[in-house]
Amino acid sequence: MACQRQVRIADGRVIGLDLAAAMMIGAAKGYDTSALADLLPAIEAGLILALCKHEDEDG
């Protein structure tokens, strides 16, 4: 994933994606920026949810 290092972190936790950076990477790769603008927030929400569940399981 080209954006794997484009996360926002606070207090040692991932709090979201750097959406501006992700959009720039997508545009540079020739992806449809309109589609990215629609999809990235949902991807970000799924990432946060998965990480929260993983953290809850680990205690």
The first five atom37 places (N, CA, C, CB, O) and aatype in JSON, in Angstrom:
{
  "aatype": [12, 0, 4, 5, 1, 5, 19, 1, 9, 0, 3, 7, 1, 19, 9, 7, 10, 3, 10, 0, 0, 0, 12, 12, 9, 7, 0, 0, 11, 7, 18, 3, 16, 15, 0, 10, 0, 3, 10, 10, 14, 0, 9, 6, 0, 7, 10, 9, 10, 0, 10, 4, 11, 8, 6, 3, 6, 3, 7],
  "atom_mask": [
    [1, 1, 1, 1, 1],
    [1, 1, 1, 1, 1],
    [1, 1, 1, 1, 1],
    [1, 1, 1, 1, 1],
    [1, 1, 1, 1, 1],
    [1, 1, 1, 1, 1],
    [1, 1, 1, 1, 1],
    [1, 1, 1, 1, 1],
    [1, 1, 1, 1, 1],
    [1, 1, 1, 1, 1],
    [1, 1, 1, 1, 1],
    [1, 1, 1, 0, 1],
    [1, 1, 1, 1, 1],
    [1, 1, 1, 1, 1],
    [1, 1, 1, 1, 1],
    [1, 1, 1, 0, 1],
    [1, 1, 1, 1, 1],
    [1, 1, 1, 1, 1],
    [1, 1, 1, 1, 1],
    [1, 1, 1, 1, 1],
    [1, 1, 1, 1, 1],
    [1, 1, 1, 1, 1],
    [1, 1, 1, 1, 1],
    [1, 1, 1, 1, 1],
    [1, 1, 1, 1, 1],
    [1, 1, 1, 0, 1],
    [1, 1, 1, 1, 1],
    [1, 1, 1, 1, 1],
    [1, 1, 1, 1, 1],
    [1, 1, 1, 0, 1],
    [1, 1, 1, 1, 1],
    [1, 1, 1, 1, 1],
    [1, 1, 1, 1, 1],
    [1, 1, 1, 1, 1],
    [1, 1, 1, 1, 1],
    [1, 1, 1, 1, 1],
    [1, 1, 1, 1, 1],
    [1, 1, 1, 1, 1],
    [1, 1, 1, 1, 1],
    [1, 1, 1, 1, 1],
    [1, 1, 1, 1, 1],
    [1, 1, 1, 1, 1],
    [1, 1, 1, 1, 1],
    [1, 1, 1, 1, 1],
    [1, 1, 1, 1, 1],
    [1, 1, 1, 0, 1],
    [1, 1, 1, 1, 1],
    [1, 1, 1, 1, 1],
    [1, 1, 1, 1, 1],
    [1, 1, 1, 1, 1],
    [1, 1, 1, 1, 1],
    [1, 1, 1, 1, 1],
    [1, 1, 1, 1, 1],
    [1, 1, 1, 1, 1],
    [1, 1, 1, 1, 1],
    [1, 1, 1, 1, 1],
    [1, 1, 1, 1, 1],
    [1, 1, 1, 1, 1],
    [1, 1, 1, 0, 1]
  ],
  "atom_positions": [
    [[0.85, -1.18, 0.0], [0.0, 0.0, 0.0], [0.89, 1.24, 0.0], [-0.96, 0.0, 1.22], [1.74, 1.4, 0.88]],
    [[0.7, 2.06, -0.94], [1.53, 3.26, -1.08], [1.34, 4.24, 0.07], [1.22, 3.96, -2.39], [2.24, 5.03, 0.36]],
    [[0.21, 4.2, 0.73], [-0.08, 5.17, 1.8], [0.14, 4.59, 3.2], [-1.5, 5.66, 1.68], [-0.31, 5.18, 4.18]],
    [[0.8, 3.46, 3.29], [0.91, 2.81, 4.6], [1.59, 3.67, 5.66], [1.66, 1.52, 4.45], [1.37, 3.46, 6.85]],
    [[2.41, 4.61, 5.25], [3.07, 5.48, 6.22], [2.38, 6.83, 6.36], [4.53, 5.68, 5.83], [2.9, 7.72, 7.03]],
    [[1.25, 7.0, 5.73], [0.54, 8.28, 5.75], [-0.58, 8.24, 6.79], [-0.03, 8.61, 4.36], [-1.75, 8.45, 6.46]],
    [[-0.21, 7.98, 8.03], [-1.19, 7.93, 9.1], [-0.95, 9.09, 10.07], [-1.14, 6.57, 9.85], [0.17, 9.6, 10.19]],
    [[-2.0, 9.48, 10.74], [-1.89, 10.5, 11.78], [-1.9, 9.77, 13.12], [-3.06, 11.57, 11.7], [-2.75, 8.91, 13.36]],
    [[-0.96, 10.12, 13.98], [-0.81, 9.44, 15.26], [-0.85, 10.46, 16.38], [0.52, 8.63, 15.3], [-0.26, 11.54, 16.28]],
    [[-1.56, 10.11, 17.46], [-1.59, 10.92, 18.67], [-1.59, 9.98, 19.86], [-2.85, 11.87, 18.7], [-2.3, 8.97, 19.87]],
    [[-0.81, 10.29, 20.85], [-0.71, 9.46, 22.05], [-0.4, 8.01, 21.72], [-1.99, 9.54, 22.86], [-0.87, 7.1, 22.4]],
    [[0.4, 7.79, 20.69], [0.81, 6.44, 20.32], [-0.25, 5.63, 19.59], [0.0, 0.0, 0.0], [-0.07, 4.43, 19.39]],
    [[-1.33, 6.26, 19.2], [-2.42, 5.56, 18.51], [-2.66, 6.19, 17.15], [-3.72, 5.59, 19.35], [-2.5, 7.4, 16.96]],
    [[-3.04, 5.36, 16.2], [-3.43, 5.86, 14.89], [-4.8, 6.51, 15.02], [-3.44, 4.72, 13.8], [-5.75, 5.88, 15.5]],
    [[-4.9, 7.77, 14.6], [-6.17, 8.48, 14.7], [-6.77, 8.79, 13.33], [-5.99, 9.77, 15.48], [-7.84, 9.39, 13.23]],
    [[-6.07, 8.39, 12.28], [-6.6, 8.62, 10.94], [-5.51, 8.59, 9.89], [0.0, 0.0, 0.0], [-4.33, 8.39, 10.19]],
    [[-5.93, 8.77, 8.67], [-5.01, 8.87, 7.55], [-4.72, 10.33, 7.26], [-5.57, 8.16, 6.3], [-5.55, 11.2, 7.52]],
    [[-3.56, 10.59, 6.73], [-3.27, 11.92, 6.21], [-3.92, 11.96, 4.82], [-1.69, 12.22, 6.14], [-3.31, 11.59, 3.82]],
    [[-5.16, 12.41, 4.8], [-5.95, 12.34, 3.57], [-5.36, 13.19, 2.45], [-7.38, 12.79, 3.84], [-5.43, 12.82, 1.28]],
    [[-4.78, 14.32, 2.8], [-4.16, 15.16, 1.76], [-3.0, 14.42, 1.11], [-3.67, 16.5, 2.36], [-2.86, 14.44, -0.11]],
    [[-2.18, 13.77, 1.92], [-1.05, 13.01, 1.38], [-1.55, 11.82, 0.55], [-0.13, 12.52, 2.51], [-1.0, 11.53, -0.51]],
    [[-2.58, 11.15, 1.05], [-3.13, 10.01, 0.31], [-3.7, 10.45, -1.04], [-4.22, 9.31, 1.15], [-3.54, 9.75, -2.04]],
    [[-4.35, 11.61, -1.06], [-4.88, 12.14, -2.32], [-3.75, 12.47, -3.29], [-5.73, 13.39, -2.07], [-3.85, 12.19, -4.48]],
    [[-2.68, 13.05, -2.78], [-1.54, 13.39, -3.64], [-0.89, 12.14, -4.21], [-0.51, 14.21, -2.86], [-0.51, 12.11, -5.38]],
    [[-0.76, 11.11, -3.39], [-0.18, 9.85, -3.87], [-1.08, 9.24, -4.94], [0.02, 8.85, -2.7], [-0.6, 8.79, -5.98]],
    [[-2.38, 9.22, -4.67], [-3.32, 8.68, -5.64], [-3.3, 9.44, -6.96], [0.0, 0.0, 0.0], [-3.33, 8.83, -8.03]],
    [[-3.26, 10.76, -6.88], [-3.2, 11.58, -8.1], [-1.92, 11.3, -8.87], [-3.3, 13.08, -7.75], [-1.93, 11.21, -10.1]],
    [[-0.81, 11.16, -8.14], [0.47, 10.88, -8.8], [0.45, 9.52, -9.49], [1.61, 10.93, -7.78], [1.14, 9.33, -10.49]],
    [[-0.33, 8.59, -8.96], [-0.44, 7.27, -9.57], [-1.49, 7.24, -10.68], [-0.79, 6.24, -8.5], [-1.68, 6.21, -11.33]],
    [[-2.16, 8.36, -10.89], [-3.14, 8.44, -11.97], [-4.53, 7.96, -11.6], [0.0, 0.0, 0.0], [-5.35, 7.71, -12.48]],
    [[-4.81, 7.83, -10.29], [-6.13, 7.39, -9.86], [-7.14, 8.53, -9.97], [-6.08, 6.86, -8.42], [-6.77, 9.7, -9.96]],
    [[-8.39, 8.18, -10.09], [-9.48, 9.14, -10.17], [-9.62, 9.83, -8.81], [-10.83, 8.43, -10.58], [-10.04, 9.21, -7.83]],
    [[-9.28, 11.11, -8.75], [-9.28, 11.81, -7.47], [-10.69, 12.0, -6.91], [-8.61, 13.16, -7.62], [-10.87, 12.11, -5.7]],
    [[-11.68, 12.05, -7.78], [-13.06, 12.15, -7.31], [-13.45, 10.88, -6.56], [-14.02, 12.4, -8.49], [-14.07, 10.94, -5.5]],
    [[-13.08, 9.74, -7.12], [-13.36, 8.46, -6.45], [-12.58, 8.36, -5.15], [-13.01, 7.28, -7.38], [-13.1, 7.89, -4.13]],
    [[-11.32, 8.79, -5.17], [-10.51, 8.76, -3.95], [-11.15, 9.61, -2.86], [-9.09, 9.26, -4.23], [-11.19, 9.21, -1.69]],
    [[-11.64, 10.79, -3.23], [-12.27, 11.68, -2.25], [-13.49, 11.02, -1.61], [-12.67, 13.0, -2.92], [-13.78, 11.27, -0.45]],
    [[-14.19, 10.2, -2.37], [-15.34, 9.48, -1.84], [-14.93, 8.27, -1.0], [-16.25, 9.03, -2.97], [-15.55, 8.0, 0.03]],
    [[-13.9, 7.56, -1.43], [-13.53, 6.29, -0.78], [-12.61, 6.44, 0.43], [-12.87, 5.42, -1.78], [-12.74, 5.68, 1.39]],
    [[-11.7, 7.38, 0.39], [-10.71, 7.48, 1.47], [-11.32, 7.68, 2.86], [-9.78, 8.61, 1.18], [-10.82, 7.07, 3.81]],
    [[-12.36, 8.49, 3.04], [-12.93, 8.6, 4.38], [-13.49, 7.27, 4.91], [-14.04, 9.64, 4.38], [-13.37, 6.98, 6.1]],
    [[-14.08, 6.47, 4.03], [-14.59, 5.16, 4.45], [-13.44, 4.21, 4.78], [-15.47, 4.55, 3.34], [-13.52, 3.43, 5.73]],
    [[-12.38, 4.29, 4.0], [-11.19, 3.47, 4.26], [-10.6, 3.87, 5.61], [-10.13, 3.64, 3.13], [-10.22, 3.01, 6.41]],
    [[-10.52, 5.16, 5.85], [-10.0, 5.67, 7.12], [-10.84, 5.15, 8.29], [-9.96, 7.21, 7.12], [-10.3, 4.7, 9.29]],
    [[-12.15, 5.23, 8.16], [-13.05, 4.76, 9.23], [-12.87, 3.27, 9.48], [-14.51, 5.07, 8.87], [-12.86, 2.84, 10.63]],
    [[-12.74, 2.49, 8.42], [-12.52, 1.05, 8.57], [-11.2, 0.74, 9.24], [0.0, 0.0, 0.0], [-11.11, -0.17, 10.07]],
    [[-10.17, 1.48, 8.89], [-8.86, 1.3, 9.51], [-8.93, 1.57, 11.0], [-7.82, 2.21, 8.85], [-8.43, 0.79, 11.81]],
    [[-9.55, 2.69, 11.38], [-9.66, 3.06, 12.79], [-10.45, 2.0, 13.55], [-10.33, 4.44, 12.94], [-10.05, 1.59, 14.64]],
    [[-11.57, 1.56, 12.99], [-12.39, 0.54, 13.64], [-11.61, -0.75, 13.85], [-13.65, 0.26, 12.8], [-11.66, -1.34, 14.93]],
    [[-10.9, -1.2, 12.83], [-10.12, -2.43, 12.94], [-9.02, -2.3, 13.98], [-9.51, -2.8, 11.58], [-8.79, -3.23, 14.75]],
    [[-8.35, -1.17, 14.01], [-7.29, -0.97, 14.99], [-7.84, -0.9, 16.41], [-6.5, 0.29, 14.68], [-7.21, -1.4, 17.34]],
    [[-9.0, -0.28, 16.58], [-9.63, -0.22, 17.91], [-10.03, -1.61, 18.38], [-10.86, 0.7, 17.88], [-9.82, -1.94, 19.55]],
    [[-10.59, -2.42, 17.5], [-10.97, -3.78, 17.87], [-9.74, -4.6, 18.23], [-11.73, -4.47, 16.72], [-9.76, -5.36, 19.2]],
    [[-8.67, -4.43, 17.46], [-7.43, -5.15, 17.74], [-6.87, -4.73, 19.09], [-6.39, -4.89, 16.62], [-6.4, -5.58, 19.86]],
    [[-6.92, -3.45, 19.39], [-6.42, -2.95, 20.67], [-7.25, -3.49, 21.82], [-6.43, -1.41, 20.68], [-6.71, -3.86, 22.86]],
    [[-8.59, -3.55, 21.64], [-9.46, -4.08, 22.68], [-9.17, -5.56, 22.95], [-10.93, -3.91, 22.28], [-9.21, -5.99, 24.1]],
    [[-8.87, -6.32, 21.91], [-8.56, -7.74, 22.07], [-7.24, -7.96, 22.79], [-8.52, -8.42, 20.71], [-7.08, -8.94, 23.52]],
    [[-6.31, -7.03, 22.6], [-5.0, -7.16, 23.23], [-5.0, -6.66, 24.67], [-3.97, -6.39, 22.43], [-4.03, -6.85, 25.4]],
    [[-6.09, -6.04, 25.08], [-6.21, -5.59, 26.46], [-5.78, -4.22, 26.62], [0.0, 0.0, 0.0], [-5.82, -3.69, 27.73]]
  ]
}
